[in-house]
Amino acid sequence: MNADLDKGKVYKDKDGTKYMIFGTIDDIYNYVFIANLSSNIVVRMLPETALRFISKLKPIELDIKEK
């Protein structure tokens, strides 16, 4: 799997919407789950499609603190 699709990576689009990679599962194909953190929607994509999608996004660091 491509390092850009590693679980936990976060990206932001030009409008400020943040997306997080949730990882892959093995099925007939490997799917990548990408969550839109603004609308709480998760989309399943093939790795090639996910790479094209995130190529238009800017990688960012997301500061999540556990309590």
N, C-alpha and C positions, 0 to 999 in steps of 0.2 A: 504494500500500500504506500502511496505517496506521503511524504512527511507533512505536506500541507493539509492532509486529511486526518492528522492525528487527533485522537479524542481530546477535547478540551480547548482546542484552538478557537480563537474568537476573531471575527472579522466585522468590519463596519462598512456600510455602503455610503454613497455620497449624501444621502438624506439623514444619516445618523442611525439607521436601523442596524442593530447588532445581531449577528448570527453565530451560533456555536456548533462545532462539530461534536456529535455525540458518539460517533464510532460506527463500526460496521457489524453486521451479522452475516453468518454463512447460511445461505439458502441455496437455491439454484444458482444465484449470482451473489456476489458480495454487494451489499447495499450500504450506503453511507446515510446516516440520519443527521440532518441539519435543522437546528431549531432557530426559529425567528424569535429572539428574546423580547421583542416589542409586542408581538401579537400572540405569543405562546402557542405557536403552530410548529409542528415538526413535519418535515418533508423527507421522504425516502428517495434517494437518487442513486443511480449507478455511479461508480467512481469517476468515469470519464465526464459525465454530466456535472457532477459535483465540482470537479476541477475547473471546468469551463465557468461554472457559476462563481466560484470564489476568486477566479482570476480577475474579476471586475471589482473585487472588494479589497479593502485595506486591512492588513493584519493589525490587531490591537491587543493590549494586555487588559484583561478584565480582573479587577480587584474584588475578589469574593472572600469575605472573612467568615470563618465558622465560629459559632458560639458554643 
